[in-house]
Amino acid sequence: MATAVTGAGDTKKLSAKSAQAGAGRRYEHLFFSGMALVILGAVFRGFARTYFLAGVFHAPLPNLLIHIHGAAFSSWILLFIAQTSLVSAGRVDIHRRLGIAVFLLACAMVLLGVAAATNELARGVPPTIGPKTFYAVPMLDMLLFATLVFFAFRARFHPATHKRLILIATIGLTDAAFARWPIFRGHLNEAFLASYVLIALLAAYDLWSTRRIHRATLWAGALVIFVHQVSLPIGRTAAWHAFATLVQPFGHIFS
């Protein structure tokens, strides 16, 4: 009799744990899908006037390279939403197959990002900060993005780490979108802060869901903040200006 009671109690505990785990997964799917949509909204707001509402492929951009760059980075955001939706729908098999294409797109984005940044340098963009100084921002953004995507790919069989690294890698790119919001235009540090709010939301979700901040959230979030904060100081150095002067002529190749 006692054994039967104990067995029933264990069954109830297991059922309760299973129910909690199921609820946790639902909340996690909702959170990451919601963050993907928030990022989409931030990007759309930043580039609406000059790109999305200007006709996308028919937008009056400087050259073909910038068009390809815009299409690739827009595709990343859309695929990010698609991937989170596939996981939420339980189609992890399709998510993993599509993941190879996403990784290859990320590699292409790094090359396109470097080329577009060098082209902007050659065109003297932006004049407010100084093209050579500002050149450090997109270049270090690409280094940051490549690093986080690389570690995310390595951690692809560890879902909790993988999804956080991909999310933070994407957040690290949002400074370009936030910097084009009217309230942040001409204020790069404030645009950086806006992207840190998204990292803070992830940290808050970790604390709420697991009572601790996930290790990937900690180190990747800290890396984003560090790289953003050192980009302009590095860009102002004589060594960086010498490097920018050296590569500036290559930017004309894409004009």
PASEBA-1860 file (N, C-alpha, C; in nm, 3 decimals):
! residues 255
1> MATAVTGA> 0.083/-0.121/0.000/0.000/0.000/0.000/0.086/0.125/0.000 ~ 0.187/0.125/0.088/0.277/0.241/0.097/0.351/0.260/-0.034 ~ 0.390/0.147/-0.096/0.460/0.153/-0.224/0.372/0.215/-0.332 ~ 0.245/0.178/-0.329/0.151/0.231/-0.428/0.133/0.380/-0.410 ~ 0.124/0.425/-0.283/0.109/0.568/-0.256/0.232/0.645/-0.301 ~ 0.351/0.588/-0.272/0.476/0.652/-0.312/0.485/0.662/-0.464 ~ 0.446/0.552/-0.531/0.450/0.552/-0.677/0.357/0.656/-0.736 ~ 0.238/0.669/-0.675/0.144/0.771/-0.724/0.199/0.911/-0.704
9> GDTKKLSA> 0.265/0.931/-0.588/0.325/1.063/-0.561/0.433/1.097/-0.660 ~ 0.518/0.998/-0.692/0.625/1.021/-0.791/0.568/1.053/-0.928 ~ 0.460/0.984/-0.963/0.396/1.010/-1.092/0.344/1.152/-1.101 ~ 0.283/1.199/-0.990/0.231/1.336/-0.987/0.344/1.439/-1.000 ~ 0.457/1.409/-0.933/0.571/1.501/-0.941/0.625/1.508/-1.083 ~ 0.635/1.391/-1.147/0.685/1.388/-1.284/0.590/1.461/-1.378 ~ 0.460/1.443/-1.357/0.361/1.512/-1.440/0.370/1.662/-1.422 ~ 0.390/1.706/-1.297/0.403/1.849/-1.269/0.527/1.907/-1.336
17> KSAQAGAG> 0.637/1.832/-1.328/0.761/1.878/-1.391/0.746/1.884/-1.543 ~ 0.679/1.786/-1.601/0.657/1.785/-1.745/0.571/1.903/-1.788 ~ 0.470/1.934/-1.707/0.383/2.048/-1.738/0.460/2.178/-1.731 ~ 0.547/2.190/-1.629/0.628/2.311/-1.615/0.724/2.326/-1.732 ~ 0.784/2.213/-1.773/0.878/2.217/-1.886/0.806/2.257/-2.014 ~ 0.685/2.205/-2.034/0.608/2.241/-2.152/0.571/2.388/-2.154 ~ 0.531/2.440/-2.037/0.499/2.583/-2.028/0.623/2.668/-2.053 ~ 0.738/2.621/-1.998/0.863/2.694/-2.020/0.900/2.702/-2.166
25> RRYEHLFF> 0.881/2.592/-2.239/0.912/2.593/-2.382/0.820/2.687/-2.458 ~ 0.693/2.690/-2.419/0.598/2.781/-2.486/0.640/2.926/-2.465 ~ 0.675/2.960/-2.340/0.719/3.097/-2.311/0.847/3.131/-2.387 ~ 0.936/3.032/-2.396/1.062/3.056/-2.467/1.037/3.080/-2.615 ~ 0.949/3.001/-2.676/0.914/3.022/-2.817/0.853/3.159/-2.837 ~ 0.764/3.198/-2.746/0.700/3.329/-2.756/0.801/3.442/-2.742 ~ 0.894/3.426/-2.649/0.993/3.532/-2.626/1.083/3.551/-2.747 ~ 1.142/3.443/-2.798/1.236/3.457/-2.909/1.166/3.499/-3.038
33> SGMALVIL> 1.044/3.451/-3.059/0.968/3.495/-3.175/0.934/3.644/-3.162 ~ 0.897/3.685/-3.040/0.867/3.825/-3.016/0.988/3.914/-3.037 ~ 1.105/3.870/-2.991/1.228/3.948/-3.010/1.261/3.962/-3.158 ~ 1.238/3.856/-3.234/1.262/3.862/-3.379/1.174/3.969/-3.443 ~ 1.049/3.976/-3.400/0.957/4.076/-3.455/0.995/4.217/-3.409 ~ 1.041/4.230/-3.286/1.087/4.361/-3.237/1.204/4.411/-3.321 ~ 1.298/4.322/-3.349/1.413/4.359/-3.432/1.369/4.397/-3.572 ~ 1.274/4.320/-3.629/1.220/4.355/-3.760/1.160/4.496/-3.757
41> GAVFRGFA> 1.084/4.526/-3.652/1.025/4.659/-3.641/1.130/4.768/-3.631 ~ 1.237/4.743/-3.554/1.345/4.842/-3.540/1.415/4.866/-3.673 ~ 1.441/4.758/-3.745/1.508/4.770/-3.875/1.419/4.841/-3.976 ~ 1.291/4.803/-3.978/1.198/4.868/-4.071/1.189/5.017/-4.043 ~ 1.179/5.053/-3.914/1.171/5.196/-3.878/1.296/5.271/-3.922 ~ 1.411/5.209/-3.906/1.534/5.277/-3.941/1.554/5.296/-4.090 ~ 1.515/5.196/-4.169/1.542/5.201/-4.312/1.416/5.222/-4.397 ~ 1.304/5.254/-4.333/1.178/5.268/-4.407/1.187/5.377/-4.514
49> RTYFLAGV> 1.232/5.494/-4.475/1.230/5.608/-4.568/1.326/5.591/-4.684 ~ 1.445/5.538/-4.655/1.549/5.531/-4.759/1.552/5.399/-4.835 ~ 1.483/5.297/-4.783/1.493/5.166/-4.848/1.358/5.097/-4.865 ~ 1.295/5.058/-4.757/1.174/4.976/-4.766/1.057/5.049/-4.832 ~ 1.032/5.173/-4.791/0.922/5.249/-4.849/0.963/5.325/-4.975 ~ 1.093/5.316/-5.005/1.144/5.382/-5.126/1.149/5.286/-5.245 ~ 1.094/5.166/-5.226/1.088/5.073/-5.339/1.182/4.956/-5.332 ~ 1.256/4.941/-5.221/1.350/4.830/-5.201/1.449/4.824/-5.319
57> FHAPLPNL> 1.425/4.738/-5.416/1.518/4.725/-5.529/1.519/4.850/-5.618 ~ 1.414/4.931/-5.608/1.408/5.054/-5.686/1.446/5.177/-5.602 ~ 1.489/5.153/-5.479/1.527/5.264/-5.392/1.650/5.336/-5.449 ~ 1.656/5.467/-5.431/1.768/5.545/-5.487/1.896/5.530/-5.404 ~ 1.955/5.412/-5.406/2.078/5.386/-5.333/2.199/5.422/-5.420 ~ 2.315/5.443/-5.358/2.432/5.491/-5.433/2.478/5.401/-5.547 ~ 2.472/5.268/-5.528/2.524/5.177/-5.630/2.471/5.035/-5.607 ~ 2.507/4.945/-5.697/2.459/4.807/-5.691/2.505/4.736/-5.565
65> LIHIHGAA> 2.626/4.763/-5.521/2.678/4.698/-5.400/2.588/4.724/-5.280 ~ 2.545/4.848/-5.263/2.461/4.882/-5.149/2.324/4.815/-5.161 ~ 2.276/4.798/-5.284/2.151/4.725/-5.306/2.166/4.579/-5.261 ~ 2.275/4.516/-5.302/2.299/4.376/-5.265/2.318/4.363/-5.114 ~ 2.391/4.456/-5.057/2.413/4.462/-4.912/2.279/4.472/-4.839 ~ 2.193/4.562/-4.883/2.062/4.579/-4.821/1.976/4.456/-4.833 ~ 1.979/4.393/-4.950/1.899/4.271/-4.972/1.947/4.158/-4.882 ~ 2.079/4.143/-4.869/2.134/4.034/-4.787/2.100/4.053/-4.640
73> FSSWILLF> 2.115/4.174/-4.590/2.088/4.199/-4.449/1.939/4.191/-4.418 ~ 1.856/4.234/-4.513/1.710/4.219/-4.497/1.672/4.071/-4.496 ~ 1.737/3.993/-4.581/1.711/3.849/-4.586/1.747/3.782/-4.454 ~ 1.854/3.830/-4.391/1.894/3.774/-4.262/1.783/3.793/-4.158 ~ 1.725/3.912/-4.153/1.619/3.940/-4.056/1.498/3.851/-4.084 ~ 1.461/3.837/-4.210/1.346/3.755/-4.246/1.371/3.607/-4.216 ~ 1.493/3.560/-4.243/1.527/3.421/-4.213/1.535/3.398/-4.062 ~ 1.576/3.499/-3.990/1.580/3.490/-3.844/1.439/3.468/-3.790
81> IAQTSLVS> 1.342/3.542/-3.845/1.202/3.524/-3.806/1.154/3.384/-3.847 ~ 1.189/3.343/-3.969/1.148/3.211/-4.018/1.204/3.100/-3.930 ~ 1.329/3.113/-3.891/1.392/3.009/-3.809/1.328/2.999/-3.671 ~ 1.301/3.113/-3.609/1.236/3.109/-3.478/1.094/3.052/-3.490 ~ 1.028/3.082/-3.600/0.892/3.030/-3.622/0.894/2.879/-3.643 ~ 0.994/2.830/-3.714/1.005/2.685/-3.737/1.026/2.610/-3.606 ~ 1.110/2.665/-3.520/1.133/2.600/-3.390/1.004/2.602/-3.308 ~ 0.934/2.715/-3.310/0.808/2.726/-3.236/0.705/2.625/-3.286
89> AGRVDIHR> 0.709/2.599/-3.417/0.614/2.505/-3.477/0.659/2.360/-3.463 ~ 0.775/2.338/-3.402/0.824/2.203/-3.383/0.893/2.144/-3.505 ~ 0.920/2.226/-3.607/0.986/2.176/-3.728/1.136/2.200/-3.720 ~ 1.197/2.138/-3.620/1.341/2.153/-3.600/1.419/2.092/-3.716 ~ 1.361/1.990/-3.783/1.428/1.927/-3.897/1.449/2.027/-4.010 ~ 1.346/2.105/-4.041/1.359/2.207/-4.146/1.451/2.319/-4.098 ~ 1.438/2.355/-3.971/1.523/2.459/-3.911/1.671/2.426/-3.930 ~ 1.707/2.300/-3.908/1.848/2.261/-3.918/1.894/2.257/-4.063
97> RLGIAVFL> 1.807/2.212/-4.153/1.845/2.210/-4.295/1.862/2.353/-4.347 ~ 1.772/2.441/-4.310/1.780/2.580/-4.352/1.898/2.651/-4.287 ~ 1.941/2.598/-4.172/2.051/2.660/-4.099/2.180/2.668/-4.179 ~ 2.205/2.570/-4.265/2.327/2.573/-4.348/2.323/2.693/-4.443 ~ 2.207/2.716/-4.504/2.191/2.831/-4.593/2.206/2.961/-4.516 ~ 2.153/2.964/-4.393/2.163/3.084/-4.309/2.310/3.112/-4.274 ~ 2.385/3.006/-4.245/2.527/3.024/-4.213/2.604/3.078/-4.334 ~ 2.574/3.025/-4.452/2.639/3.074/-4.573/2.602/3.220/-4.601
105> LACAMVLL> 2.475/3.255/-4.574/2.433/3.394/-4.589/2.511/3.484/-4.493 ~ 2.531/3.436/-4.370/2.608/3.514/-4.272/2.750/3.540/-4.321 ~ 2.812/3.439/-4.380/2.947/3.456/-4.436/2.947/3.562/-4.547 ~ 2.846/3.555/-4.634/2.834/3.654/-4.741/2.810/3.793/-4.685 ~ 2.731/3.802/-4.577/2.702/3.931/-4.516/2.827/3.999/-4.463 ~ 2.917/3.920/-4.406/3.042/3.978/-4.355/3.123/4.039/-4.470 ~ 3.135/3.966/-4.580/3.209/4.018/-4.696/3.140/4.141/-4.753 ~ 3.008/4.135/-4.765/2.932/4.248/-4.818/2.940/4.368/-4.723
113> GVAAATNE> 2.936/4.341/-4.594/2.946/4.449/-4.496/3.079/4.522/-4.503 ~ 3.187/4.445/-4.517/3.320/4.507/-4.530/3.328/4.587/-4.660 ~ 3.278/4.529/-4.769/3.281/4.599/-4.898/3.197/4.726/-4.896 ~ 3.077/4.719/-4.836/2.990/4.836/-4.829/3.050/4.945/-4.742 ~ 3.111/4.904/-4.629/3.175/5.002/-4.541/3.291/5.072/-4.612 ~ 3.369/4.996/-4.688/3.482/5.055/-4.761/3.433/5.146/-4.873 ~ 3.322/5.110/-4.934/3.262/5.196/-5.036/3.212/5.326/-4.976 ~ 3.151/5.319/-4.857/3.107/5.440/-4.788/3.227/5.527/-4.751
121> LARGVPPT> 3.335/5.465/-4.709/3.457/5.538/-4.678/3.506/5.615/-4.801 ~ 3.505/5.550/-4.916/3.551/5.614/-5.040/3.458/5.728/-5.081 ~ 3.329/5.716/-5.047/3.233/5.822/-5.082/3.227/5.932/-4.977 ~ 3.306/5.919/-4.870/3.309/6.023/-4.767/3.188/6.022/-4.676 ~ 3.134/5.902/-4.647/3.016/5.890/-4.563/3.056/5.827/-4.429 ~ 3.004/5.882/-4.314/2.924/6.003/-4.301/3.014/6.124/-4.274 ~ 2.977/6.241/-4.320/3.063/6.358/-4.299/3.060/6.411/-4.156 ~ 2.957/6.378/-4.079/2.943/6.435/-3.944/3.052/6.386/-3.849
129> IGPKTFYA> 3.074/6.254/-3.845/3.175/6.198/-3.755/3.312/6.200/-3.819 ~ 3.317/6.187/-3.949/3.443/6.173/-4.022/3.450/6.034/-4.078 ~ 3.459/6.019/-4.209/3.454/5.886/-4.272/3.557/5.789/-4.219 ~ 3.678/5.835/-4.196/3.784/5.744/-4.151/3.760/5.698/-4.007 ~ 3.713/5.788/-3.924/3.680/5.751/-3.786/3.562/5.654/-3.783 ~ 3.457/5.688/-3.858/3.336/5.606/-3.857/3.359/5.468/-3.919 ~ 3.457/5.457/-4.006/3.487/5.330/-4.072/3.509/5.217/-3.972 ~ 3.557/5.251/-3.853/3.580/5.150/-3.750/3.450/5.087/-3.702
137> VPMLDMLL> 3.340/5.163/-3.706/3.213/5.113/-3.652/3.161/4.994/-3.734 ~ 3.139/5.008/-3.865/3.090/4.892/-3.940/3.192/4.779/-3.950 ~ 3.320/4.813/-3.954/3.421/4.708/-3.962/3.423/4.622/-3.836 ~ 3.417/4.687/-3.721/3.414/4.610/-3.596/3.280/4.540/-3.577 ~ 3.172/4.601/-3.630/3.042/4.532/-3.628/3.049/4.401/-3.704 ~ 3.117/4.402/-3.818/3.129/4.279/-3.897/3.216/4.175/-3.826 ~ 3.321/4.221/-3.760/3.405/4.129/-3.682/3.324/4.068/-3.568 ~ 3.245/4.151/-3.502/3.159/4.105/-3.393/3.056/4.004/-3.443
145> FATLVFFA> 2.990/4.037/-3.552/2.888/3.949/-3.609/2.949/3.815/-3.649 ~ 3.063/3.818/-3.717/3.129/3.695/-3.761/3.167/3.608/-3.641 ~ 3.217/3.669/-3.534/3.257/3.595/-3.415/3.138/3.526/-3.350 ~ 3.028/3.600/-3.333/2.911/3.543/-3.265/2.844/3.435/-3.350 ~ 2.838/3.456/-3.481/2.778/3.354/-3.568/2.864/3.228/-3.569 ~ 2.995/3.244/-3.568/3.085/3.129/-3.564/3.059/3.044/-3.439 ~ 3.051/3.110/-3.323/3.028/3.036/-3.199/2.885/2.981/-3.194 ~ 2.791/3.051/-3.255/2.654/2.999/-3.263/2.649/2.872/-3.347
153> FRARFHPA> 2.724/2.872/-3.457/2.729/2.753/-3.542/2.791/2.636/-3.469 ~ 2.896/2.662/-3.393/2.960/2.556/-3.313/2.864/2.500/-3.208 ~ 2.776/2.587/-3.157/2.684/2.547/-3.051/2.547/2.507/-3.104 ~ 2.541/2.471/-3.234/2.410/2.445/-3.295/2.338/2.325/-3.235 ~ 2.411/2.236/-3.166/2.346/2.122/-3.101/2.316/2.149/-2.954 ~ 2.336/2.273/-2.913/2.301/2.318/-2.778/2.203/2.434/-2.792 ~ 2.075/2.404/-2.806/1.974/2.504/-2.844/1.974/2.632/-2.761 ~ 1.985/2.620/-2.628/1.978/2.739/-2.543/2.091/2.837/-2.574
161> THKRLILI> 2.211/2.783/-2.593/2.326/2.868/-2.626/2.315/2.919/-2.769 ~ 2.283/2.831/-2.861/2.275/2.866/-3.003/2.179/2.982/-3.028 ~ 2.057/2.971/-2.975/1.956/3.073/-3.004/1.993/3.207/-2.942 ~ 2.059/3.205/-2.827/2.100/3.331/-2.764/2.212/3.398/-2.842 ~ 2.305/3.320/-2.892/2.415/3.378/-2.969/2.366/3.436/-3.102 ~ 2.273/3.366/-3.168/2.217/3.419/-3.292/2.139/3.547/-3.266 ~ 2.060/3.547/-3.159/1.983/3.667/-3.125/2.075/3.785/-3.096 ~ 2.179/3.762/-3.017/2.270/3.872/-2.981/2.352/3.916/-3.102
169> ATIGLTDA> 2.390/3.823/-3.189/2.460/3.861/-3.313/2.372/3.954/-3.396 ~ 2.242/3.925/-3.401/2.149/4.009/-3.477/2.130/4.144/-3.408 ~ 2.119/4.142/-3.276/2.108/4.267/-3.201/2.230/4.355/-3.226 ~ 2.347/4.293/-3.237/2.469/4.369/-3.261/2.468/4.448/-3.391 ~ 2.380/4.409/-3.484/2.369/4.480/-3.611/2.266/4.593/-3.607 ~ 2.184/4.596/-3.503/2.074/4.692/-3.501/2.118/4.836/-3.478 ~ 2.244/4.858/-3.440/2.289/4.996/-3.423/2.275/5.075/-3.552 ~ 2.294/5.008/-3.667/2.279/5.076/-3.796/2.135/5.122/-3.818
177> AFARWPIF> 2.039/5.040/-3.773/1.897/5.076/-3.786/1.860/5.186/-3.687 ~ 1.898/5.167/-3.560/1.864/5.267/-3.458/1.926/5.404/-3.490 ~ 2.046/5.404/-3.546/2.114/5.530/-3.578/2.037/5.611/-3.683 ~ 1.946/5.546/-3.756/1.866/5.615/-3.858/1.728/5.655/-3.807 ~ 1.696/5.619/-3.683/1.572/5.668/-3.623/1.586/5.819/-3.603 ~ 1.482/5.896/-3.629/1.493/6.043/-3.614/1.545/6.087/-3.478 ~ 1.506/6.019/-3.370/1.547/6.064/-3.237/1.695/6.033/-3.208 ~ 1.753/5.941/-3.286/1.893/5.905/-3.264/1.985/5.955/-3.374
185> RGHLNEAF> 1.930/6.018/-3.477/2.012/6.057/-3.591/2.122/6.154/-3.546 ~ 2.244/6.120/-3.578/2.357/6.203/-3.538/2.406/6.174/-3.397 ~ 2.345/6.076/-3.330/2.383/6.042/-3.191/2.408/5.891/-3.185 ~ 2.527/5.851/-3.224/2.558/5.710/-3.235/2.556/5.639/-3.101 ~ 2.606/5.704/-2.997/2.608/5.638/-2.866/2.468/5.608/-2.816 ~ 2.372/5.696/-2.845/2.233/5.671/-2.806/2.175/5.554/-2.886 ~ 2.216/5.542/-3.012/2.173/5.428/-3.094/2.230/5.298/-3.036 ~ 2.354/5.302/-2.991/2.412/5.186/-2.924/2.328/5.148/-2.801
193> LASYVLIA> 2.291/5.248/-2.722/2.214/5.223/-2.600/2.080/5.157/-2.631 ~ 2.020/5.198/-2.741/1.892/5.138/-2.781/1.907/4.989/-2.807 ~ 2.019/4.950/-2.868/2.042/4.807/-2.892/2.069/4.732/-2.762 ~ 2.127/4.802/-2.663/2.155/4.737/-2.535/2.025/4.707/-2.460 ~ 1.921/4.783/-2.488/1.790/4.755/-2.427/1.744/4.615/-2.467 ~ 1.770/4.577/-2.592/1.730/4.443/-2.639/1.810/4.335/-2.567 ~ 1.938/4.361/-2.542/2.020/4.266/-2.466/1.967/4.255/-2.323 ~ 1.929/4.370/-2.266/1.875/4.371/-2.129/1.745/4.291/-2.121
201> LLAAYDLW> 1.664/4.296/-2.226/1.540/4.218/-2.229/1.571/4.068/-2.225 ~ 1.674/4.027/-2.299/1.713/3.886/-2.297/1.763/3.846/-2.159 ~ 1.845/3.932/-2.097/1.895/3.902/-1.963/1.779/3.894/-1.863 ~ 1.681/3.983/-1.877/1.565/3.981/-1.789/1.483/3.854/-1.808 ~ 1.470/3.811/-1.934/1.399/3.685/-1.960/1.472/3.567/-1.896 ~ 1.605/3.565/-1.908/1.682/3.458/-1.846/1.656/3.452/-1.695 ~ 1.660/3.569/-1.632/1.639/3.575/-1.487/1.498/3.527/-1.451 ~ 1.402/3.567/-1.532/1.262/3.528/-1.504/1.240/3.378/-1.524
209> STRRIHRA> 1.301/3.325/-1.630/1.272/3.185/-1.666/1.360/3.083/-1.594 ~ 1.484/3.119/-1.565/1.577/3.021/-1.504/1.641/3.070/-1.375 ~ 1.607/3.192/-1.333/1.661/3.253/-1.211/1.810/3.285/-1.221 ~ 1.863/3.282/-1.340/2.002/3.322/-1.362/2.019/3.366/-1.507 ~ 2.120/3.447/-1.532/2.147/3.491/-1.668/2.232/3.384/-1.736 ~ 2.187/3.338/-1.852/2.259/3.234/-1.925/2.401/3.280/-1.957 ~ 2.495/3.188/-1.952/2.635/3.221/-1.977/2.655/3.285/-2.115 ~ 2.585/3.237/-2.217/2.598/3.295/-2.351/2.547/3.438/-2.355
217> TLWAGALV> 2.438/3.465/-2.282/2.387/3.601/-2.274/2.489/3.694/-2.211 ~ 2.555/3.646/-2.106/2.654/3.727/-2.036/2.772/3.763/-2.124 ~ 2.838/3.661/-2.181/2.962/3.692/-2.252/2.936/3.756/-2.388 ~ 2.831/3.712/-2.456/2.803/3.770/-2.588/2.749/3.913/-2.573 ~ 2.661/3.934/-2.475/2.610/4.069/-2.451/2.722/4.164/-2.412 ~ 2.812/4.118/-2.325/2.926/4.201/-2.285/3.017/4.231/-2.404 ~ 3.034/4.134/-2.492/3.118/4.154/-2.611/3.058/4.261/-2.703 ~ 2.926/4.257/-2.723/2.861/4.358/-2.806/2.884/4.497/-2.748
225> IFVHQVSL> 2.861/4.512/-2.619/2.878/4.643/-2.555/3.023/4.688/-2.564 ~ 3.116/4.597/-2.539/3.259/4.633/-2.545/3.299/4.679/-2.685 ~ 3.262/4.602/-2.786/3.301/4.636/-2.923/3.240/4.769/-2.965 ~ 3.113/4.790/-2.932/3.050/4.918/-2.966/3.121/5.035/-2.900 ~ 3.156/5.018/-2.773/3.214/5.129/-2.699/3.358/5.160/-2.738 ~ 3.430/5.063/-2.791/3.569/5.091/-2.832/3.580/5.129/-2.978 ~ 3.471/5.115/-3.055/3.481/5.137/-3.200/3.521/5.281/-3.234 ~ 3.453/5.380/-3.177/3.489/5.519/-3.208/3.626/5.558/-3.152
233> PIGRTAAW> 3.660/5.521/-3.026/3.797/5.550/-2.980/3.904/5.488/-3.070 ~ 3.882/5.366/-3.118/3.977/5.306/-3.212/3.978/5.384/-3.342 ~ 3.859/5.423/-3.388/3.848/5.497/-3.513/3.919/5.632/-3.512 ~ 3.940/5.688/-3.393/4.005/5.819/-3.382/4.156/5.810/-3.376 ~ 4.210/5.689/-3.368/4.356/5.675/-3.355/4.426/5.699/-3.488 ~ 4.551/5.739/-3.480/4.631/5.763/-3.601/4.652/5.633/-3.679 ~ 4.670/5.523/-3.607/4.691/5.394/-3.673/4.569/5.356/-3.756 ~ 4.449/5.377/-3.701/4.328/5.344/-3.776/4.312/5.435/-3.898
241> HAFATLVQ> 4.342/5.563/-3.882/4.332/5.656/-3.995/4.430/5.616/-4.106 ~ 4.548/5.571/-4.065/4.645/5.526/-4.165/4.592/5.403/-4.239 ~ 4.530/5.311/-4.165/4.471/5.192/-4.227/4.357/5.231/-4.321 ~ 4.271/5.322/-4.276/4.158/5.367/-4.359/4.207/5.435/-4.486 ~ 4.314/5.513/-4.474/4.371/5.579/-4.592/4.424/5.476/-4.692 ~ 4.481/5.367/-4.637/4.537/5.262/-4.722/4.429/5.190/-4.802 ~ 4.315/5.160/-4.737/4.211/5.081/-4.804/4.109/5.168/-4.878 ~ 4.110/5.298/-4.855/4.010/5.386/-4.915/3.999/5.375/-5.066
249> PFGHIFS> 4.110/5.367/-5.140/4.098/5.355/-5.286/4.021/5.231/-5.332 ~ 4.025/5.124/-5.252/3.953/5.002/-5.292/3.802/5.023/-5.292 ~ 3.755/5.119/-5.215/3.613/5.147/-5.210/3.557/5.196/-5.342 ~ 3.643/5.255/-5.426/3.597/5.306/-5.557/3.569/5.195/-5.656 ~ 3.620/5.076/-5.627/3.598/4.962/-5.717/3.449/4.932/-5.731 ~ 3.376/4.952/-5.621/3.234/4.916/-5.618/3.141/5.030/-5.657 ~ 3.197/5.146/-5.686/3.113/5.263/-5.717/3.057/5.253/-5.860
END
